[in-house]
């Protein structure tokens, strides 16, 4: 057991449509499926695990997104424009989140070095190619 302190080992979400959700994270954002058991998938970047379950319970309300969300996920990718284009080709909207709501972005001119996209359940994902946008990502280096 490590004596370095706590380590974030996974984040889990329950997907309304597991197939669409896995395609979003695997094909759109490039995470690797490292294990699958039935309708449960474990995706990883090689350090953090992202567990996705099929939601089989009763109907639930639509996820609140935008400036009212209570959950969003951040992902770093090697090539921002390629990731944005893949997601756009898959039918997802690429945007920034302004005070007045979603502001569509041109995938060929992502000057801020980031974009937002919603997964199939409406969870906002912040996507960046920057190595220094999030303060904790270099802690393990």
N, C-alpha and C positions, 0 to 999 in steps of 0.2 A: 504494500500500500504506500502511496506517495505521501510525503510529508510536506509538500509544497502548498497545501491548502485545497480548497474546493475547485473542482473543474466542471464546467458546463459540459455534460456528455450528450444530451439530446434535447430536442424540442419535438413535441408531438402534436399533430392535428388530426382531426377526424374529417374526412372528405365526404362530400355528398356523392361525388362520382369519382371513385378511385382511379379509373383508367384515364380520365381527362386530367386529373391532378398529377398522376405519375408522369404522363406525357409532358405536362407543363414543366415540372421540376427536372426531369431527366432530359428530354429532348429540347425544351426551350432554354433552360438555364444551365444544363450540363452537369447536374449532380449525378453521381454514380449510384445505381441500385446495388447495394452490397449484400442484401439478404431479402428474401421474400418468403413469407409463410402465409398461405391462404390470401386473405384480403388485407394483409399488413405488409408494408414495405419499409425497409430501412435504407435511406439514401445517405450519402456521406461526401464530404469534401476531403476526407482522409484524416480529419481530426474530430469534427463535430458530426453527430448523427442527427438525422431528421427523420422521424418515424411518422408514417402516414397510415392511418387506419381507415377502413370503409365505415362510415357512419351507418349503422343499421337500426338506430333507435327511431323514436317518433319524429315527426316533422319538427324542424327548429326554425327560428326566425332567420332571415337573411342577415349575413354579416354586415355590420356597419363599417363603412370604409371612409376614406377621405379624412378630413380634419376632425371627424367624430369617432375615428376608429379607436379601439382599445388594444389592438394587436397589429403589428406589422413586422415584417421580417426583412433583414438586410442581407444581401448577397454581393460578393465581389466576383467579377468575371475578368478574364484576360482580355477579351475583345468586346467592348461595349456595343459597338455598332453591329457586329455579327449577332450577338445575343438579342439585341433589339429587333433586328431584321427577322431572325428565326421566330420570335414571339409574334411579331406582326404578321408573318406568313401563316402562323397557326391561328390567327384571328383575334389576337389580343391587342388592346389599345395601349400605346406607349404615351406616357404623359408626365407632367410635373403636377404637383399638388399646390395650387395657389389658394389664397384666402377665399376666392370665389368658386373654387372647385377645381376639377380636372382641366388642365391646359394641355392640349395635344402637342406632341413634339415630333419634329422631323428626325427620323432615325439616322440621317446622314449628317446632321449638325447638332450633336449633343455636346454643346459648349461647356455645360456645367459638369461634365464627366459623370453624369448619373441620369437615371430615369426611374420612373415608377411604372408598375404593371400590377394588375390584380390577378390572383390565381382563380381557378374556376369557382371557388366559393366566395370570392370577393375580398380575400385577404390581400392587403397592399404589400408589395415587395419592392423595396428600394434596391436598385441595382447600380453598382458602381464598378469602375475599373481602377479606381484610385487605391494605392497602398496605404494612404495616410488619412482617409476620410473618417475612419472609426478608430477611436483611441486604443481599444483593447486587442486589435488583431495582431499586433507584433509582440504581445507578451510572451508567447510560447517560443519565440525565435531565439 
